[in-house]
Amino acid sequence: MNAETATVMNLPAPPAVQSLAAWSERDTFELALRKAKVYAASTLVPAQYQDNIPNCLIAMNMAKRIGSDELQTMQNLYIVQGKPGWSGQFLIATFNQCGKFTALRFEWRGQQGDKDWACRAFATEKATGEKIHGSWVSWKMVEAEGWNKKSGSKWLTMPDQMFMYRAAAFLVRTHAPEIAMGLQTVEELRDVIDIEAEPAPTKAAALASVLQARMAPAQPEVPATARPVADPPPPLALEPDLLPAEPVKPAKAAKGGGPSYPEVRAMLEKAADAEALETAGSLISSLPQQFRGELYDLAKARKEALA
């Protein structure tokens, strides 16, 4: 290959080709968004994906990266106090099906109940024939880390199963980290997180709570007929971006007492920048299904107008 040929091969793609690639990416995202809406409307997906299109999109992306079925990924990707984690059995199944190793197996040492009772996972790499091992997980480690002291800990009721899940996670993260994608297993998360703690509210839920509190009419402490005649107090001042376009209709109120359809629509229409538009858009999923399509289209149009 001469210098002239190398120069030609390194030239940037023509504008028409670059434009085609951009449209292809946009079409791919639009298709994924439509699929995510179907998953979010289904009752067959776990609760953390129902009426939550962003969670569905992220799970679909992770399924594509590890070569797994989208619905299967959603059913095995759990959220523990805001942290995602794979189920132990799903991690083992994905390792066994990746094709790089033989099926994962376990070896034990010590006697049940002793400090040195331990388990580790092993497999053989097909390309080299090398036998790989994970770290030993011992009962001494379990007690030192406090895994068996959490409320409802499975280490006290099914220690054998927990040993194998933990040992498998250790091996996968050291020898095939691309399978776990940096995530812990749900069993590991429950060992280190107090699952009884109350979860923190999301940004959308917090905003909806504030809006509801500020727009709720004051409750009279005495019957209306017993109150002295006086000028009514001035209404609470609301920011322009939060003013509803029309009176709130109870029939269109969001789930859990959040903002209603007219309020969310007004917030979308009055959004002056991308941050305000994103905040308003995060409230769409809390509305009944029949209003979402229209509001998603409005949010998309407003985004293009702001751009």
Secondary structure per residue as TSV (DSSP state, phi and psi in degrees):
chain	resnum	aa	ss	phi	psi
A	1	M	-	360.0	122.5
A	2	N	-	-84.6	176.3
A	3	A	H	-65.6	-36.4
A	4	E	H	-65.2	-42.4
A	5	T	H	-64.5	-41.0
A	6	A	H	-63.2	-38.4
A	7	T	H	-64.3	-42.2
A	8	V	H	-63.7	-40.8
A	9	M	H	-68.4	-25.1
A	10	N	T	-92.4	1.0
A	11	L	S	-65.7	145.6
A	12	P	-	-65.8	156.3
A	13	A	-	-64.4	144.0
A	14	P	-	-57.8	155.2
A	15	P	H	-54.6	-36.5
A	16	A	H	-63.8	-39.1
A	17	V	H	-68.6	-41.4
A	18	Q	H	-63.1	-40.2
A	19	S	H	-63.7	-40.3
A	20	L	H	-62.5	-40.2
A	21	A	H	-64.7	-40.0
A	22	A	H	-64.3	-42.6
A	23	W	H	-65.1	-36.4
A	24	S	H	-63.3	-42.2
A	25	E	H	-64.8	-40.2
A	26	R	H	-64.8	-43.1
A	27	D	H	-63.5	-38.5
A	28	T	H	-62.6	-42.7
A	29	F	H	-66.0	-41.2
A	30	E	H	-61.7	-39.9
A	31	L	H	-65.4	-43.9
A	32	A	H	-62.7	-37.8
A	33	L	H	-64.9	-40.0
A	34	R	H	-65.4	-40.0
A	35	K	H	-65.4	-40.0
A	36	A	H	-63.1	-35.7
A	37	K	H	-64.2	-37.2
A	38	V	H	-66.3	-46.3
A	39	Y	H	-60.6	-43.0
A	40	A	H	-65.2	-27.1
A	41	A	H	-87.2	-6.1
A	42	S	-	-88.4	148.3
A	43	T	S	-95.1	1.8
A	44	L	S	-86.1	-17.2
A	45	V	S	-86.4	155.7
A	46	P	-	-59.2	163.4
A	47	A	T	-59.3	-33.5
A	48	Q	T	-70.4	-8.3
A	49	Y	T	-108.5	-15.7
A	50	Q	T	-70.2	130.3
A	51	D	T	57.1	29.3
A	52	N	-	-137.6	85.7
A	53	I	H	-64.1	-42.1
A	54	P	H	-57.7	-42.7
A	55	N	H	-61.5	-39.7
A	56	C	H	-64.0	-42.8
A	57	L	H	-62.2	-42.7
A	58	I	H	-65.3	-42.6
A	59	A	H	-64.1	-38.0
A	60	M	H	-64.6	-39.3
A	61	N	H	-64.2	-42.0
A	62	M	H	-67.4	-37.4
A	63	A	H	-62.7	-40.0
A	64	K	H	-65.7	-38.7
A	65	R	H	-70.3	-31.4
A	66	I	H	-101.9	1.7
A	67	G	T	71.1	35.9
A	68	S	-	-111.4	163.1
A	69	D	-	-68.8	141.0
A	70	E	H	-64.5	-47.9
A	71	L	H	-64.9	-39.0
A	72	Q	H	-63.4	-38.8
A	73	T	H	-63.8	-45.0
A	74	M	H	-61.8	-36.3
A	75	Q	H	-76.5	-10.4
A	76	N	H	-122.8	4.1
A	77	L	E	-107.0	108.8
A	78	Y	E	-103.7	156.7
A	79	I	E	-114.4	116.6
A	80	V	E	-115.2	107.6
A	81	Q	T	51.3	46.0
A	82	G	T	83.3	-2.7
A	83	K	E	-107.8	127.4
A	84	P	E	-77.7	147.2
A	85	G	E	-156.5	145.8
A	86	W	E	-80.6	151.5
A	87	S	-	-72.1	146.2
A	88	G	H	-59.4	-40.5
A	89	Q	H	-68.7	-32.5
A	90	F	H	-67.9	-40.3
A	91	L	H	-62.6	-41.4
A	92	I	H	-66.1	-42.7
A	93	A	H	-63.2	-41.0
A	94	T	H	-65.7	-39.1
A	95	F	H	-63.0	-44.8
A	96	N	H	-65.3	-29.6
A	97	Q	H	-95.1	-2.6
A	98	C	S	-70.4	-22.5
A	99	G	S	89.1	-6.8
A	100	K	S	-89.7	-21.8
A	101	F	B	-132.6	163.7
A	102	T	-	-74.6	171.8
A	103	A	-	-60.5	141.8
A	104	L	-	-72.2	135.5
A	105	R	E	-131.0	171.1
A	106	F	E	-131.4	147.5
A	107	E	E	-128.0	151.5
A	108	W	E	-124.5	158.6
A	109	R	E	-146.4	156.5
A	110	G	S	77.8	-178.9
A	111	Q	-	-114.4	145.6
A	112	Q	T	-57.2	132.1
A	113	G	T	98.2	-18.8
A	114	D	S	-84.2	159.5
A	115	K	T	-64.1	-33.0
A	116	D	T	-90.8	8.1
A	117	W	-	-63.5	121.4
A	118	A	E	-149.4	163.7
A	119	C	E	-144.2	146.2
A	120	R	E	-144.3	154.8
A	121	A	E	-99.2	152.1
A	122	F	E	-148.7	159.8
A	123	A	E	-160.2	176.5
A	124	T	E	-121.5	130.5
A	125	E	B	-75.3	122.5
A	126	K	T	-67.5	-35.1
A	127	A	T	-68.7	-35.0
A	128	T	T	-113.2	-16.4
A	129	G	-	77.1	6.6
A	130	E	-	-77.1	137.0
A	131	K	E	-87.4	126.6
A	132	I	E	-110.6	147.8
A	133	H	E	-128.0	148.3
A	134	G	-	-92.6	177.6
A	135	S	-	-73.1	151.8
A	136	W	-	-70.2	136.6
A	137	V	E	-113.2	112.1
A	138	S	E	-109.5	162.8
A	139	W	H	-66.3	-29.3
A	140	K	H	-61.7	-40.4
A	141	M	H	-65.5	-41.4
A	142	V	H	-57.8	-45.8
A	143	E	H	-72.0	-37.5
A	144	A	H	-66.0	-37.2
A	145	E	H	-82.9	-12.7
A	146	G	T	76.3	22.1
A	147	W	G	-66.6	-30.0
A	148	N	G	-88.8	5.8
A	149	K	G	-105.1	-2.0
A	150	K	S	-74.9	151.1
A	151	S	T	-61.8	127.4
A	152	G	T	73.4	22.2
A	153	S	-	-60.9	133.2
A	154	K	T	-78.8	-10.6
A	155	W	T	-64.6	-23.4
A	156	L	T	-88.1	-22.0
A	157	T	T	-107.8	-32.0
A	158	M	-	-141.2	65.5
A	159	P	H	-62.4	-35.5
A	160	D	H	-59.1	-47.0
A	161	Q	H	-64.4	-41.3
A	162	M	H	-66.7	-36.5
A	163	F	H	-58.9	-46.5
A	164	M	H	-68.5	-41.1
A	165	Y	H	-60.4	-44.7
A	166	R	H	-68.2	-42.3
A	167	A	H	-64.2	-39.6
A	168	A	H	-63.8	-41.1
A	169	A	H	-63.2	-39.5
A	170	F	H	-62.7	-44.0
A	171	L	H	-67.3	-45.0
A	172	V	H	-62.7	-41.9
A	173	R	H	-69.7	-24.8
A	174	T	H	-93.0	-30.7
A	175	H	H	-112.3	-18.9
A	176	A	-	-145.3	61.1
A	177	P	H	-63.5	-22.3
A	178	E	H	-66.0	-19.6
A	179	I	H	-77.4	-45.4
A	180	A	H	-77.4	-20.2
A	181	M	T	55.9	33.4
A	182	G	T	81.2	1.3
A	183	L	-	-94.3	147.0
A	184	Q	E	-83.3	170.2
A	185	T	E	-83.6	159.6
A	186	V	H	-64.3	-30.2
A	187	E	H	-65.7	-38.3
A	188	E	H	-67.0	-42.0
A	189	L	H	-62.5	-40.8
A	190	R	H	-70.2	-21.4
A	191	D	H	-74.7	-27.0
A	192	V	H	-113.4	-8.8
A	193	I	S	-116.6	135.9
A	194	D	-	-74.5	100.6
A	195	I	T	-73.4	-7.3
A	196	E	T	-86.7	-11.7
A	197	A	S	-66.8	147.2
A	198	E	-	-75.7	130.4
A	199	P	-	-68.1	148.9
A	200	A	-	-72.6	143.9
A	201	P	-	-68.7	149.1
A	202	T	-	-75.9	167.1
A	203	K	H	-61.1	-42.3
A	204	A	H	-66.2	-41.1
A	205	A	H	-66.2	-38.9
A	206	A	H	-65.3	-42.1
A	207	L	H	-64.5	-41.8
A	208	A	H	-63.9	-37.7
A	209	S	H	-65.3	-42.8
A	210	V	H	-64.2	-43.6
A	211	L	H	-62.1	-42.4
A	212	Q	H	-64.3	-41.3
A	213	A	H	-66.1	-37.3
A	214	R	H	-76.9	-25.6
A	215	M	H	-97.1	-8.3
A	216	A	S	-71.0	133.1
A	217	P	-	-68.6	147.5
A	218	A	-	-67.3	138.0
A	219	Q	-	-86.5	126.2
A	220	P	-	-68.2	141.4
A	221	E	S	-84.3	-20.1
A	222	V	S	-130.2	159.9
A	223	P	-	-56.1	149.8
A	224	A	G	-61.4	-34.6
A	225	T	G	-69.5	-21.6
A	226	A	G	-91.9	-7.6
A	227	R	S	-81.3	145.0
A	228	P	-	-68.1	148.0
A	229	V	-	-70.8	126.3
A	230	A	-	-155.9	161.9
A	231	D	-	-65.0	136.3
A	232	P	-	-64.9	147.1
A	233	P	-	-67.0	151.0
A	234	P	-	-65.6	147.9
A	235	P	-	-67.6	156.6
A	236	L	-	-63.6	139.2
A	237	A	-	-81.0	125.8
A	238	L	-	-111.8	150.2
A	239	E	-	-62.0	148.6
A	240	P	G	-56.7	-35.7
A	241	D	G	-70.7	-14.3
A	242	L	G	-107.2	-0.8
A	243	L	-	-70.1	131.1
A	244	P	-	-74.2	150.4
A	245	A	S	-74.2	-22.7
A	246	E	S	-155.5	165.8
A	247	P	-	-55.3	145.2
A	248	V	-	-68.0	130.9
A	249	K	-	-104.6	121.0
A	250	P	G	-55.1	-32.2
A	251	A	G	-67.4	-20.2
A	252	K	G	-108.2	13.2
A	253	A	-	-67.4	150.8
A	254	A	-	-77.8	166.3
A	255	K	G	-63.8	140.1
A	256	G	G	77.0	14.0
A	257	G	G	80.1	19.7
A	258	G	-	-80.0	-167.9
A	259	P	-	-64.1	151.0
A	260	S	-	-89.2	177.0
A	261	Y	H	-58.5	-48.5
A	262	P	H	-60.6	-36.7
A	263	E	H	-68.2	-44.7
A	264	V	H	-65.0	-40.2
A	265	R	H	-62.8	-41.2
A	266	A	H	-63.8	-39.5
A	267	M	H	-64.4	-38.6
A	268	L	H	-65.9	-43.3
A	269	E	H	-69.3	-31.0
A	270	K	H	-95.2	-2.4
A	271	A	-	-60.1	124.5
A	272	A	-	-97.0	-12.3
A	273	D	S	-149.1	176.0
A	274	A	H	-64.9	-35.3
A	275	E	H	-66.9	-43.3
A	276	A	H	-65.6	-36.5
A	277	L	H	-67.4	-38.6
A	278	E	H	-66.1	-40.7
A	279	T	H	-62.7	-44.8
A	280	A	H	-66.1	-39.3
A	281	G	H	-65.2	-28.9
A	282	S	T	-68.0	-15.1
A	283	L	T	-89.9	-10.1
A	284	I	G	-63.0	-40.0
A	285	S	G	-66.9	-14.3
A	286	S	G	-85.0	-6.0
A	287	L	S	-89.4	162.3
A	288	P	-	-57.9	154.1
A	289	Q	H	-57.3	-36.0
A	290	Q	H	-69.0	-14.8
A	291	F	H	-98.2	-14.2
A	292	R	H	-70.7	-42.9
A	293	G	H	-56.6	-46.3
A	294	E	H	-61.7	-43.2
A	295	L	H	-72.2	-34.3
A	296	Y	H	-64.3	-39.6
A	297	D	H	-64.4	-40.3
A	298	L	H	-64.5	-42.8
A	299	A	H	-61.9	-39.2
A	300	K	H	-65.4	-42.5
A	301	A	H	-65.4	-41.4
A	302	R	H	-65.3	-36.7
A	303	K	H	-62.4	-43.0
A	304	E	H	-66.6	-36.9
A	305	A	H	-67.0	-40.7
A	306	L	H	-67.3	-33.6
A	307	A	-	-70.0	360.0
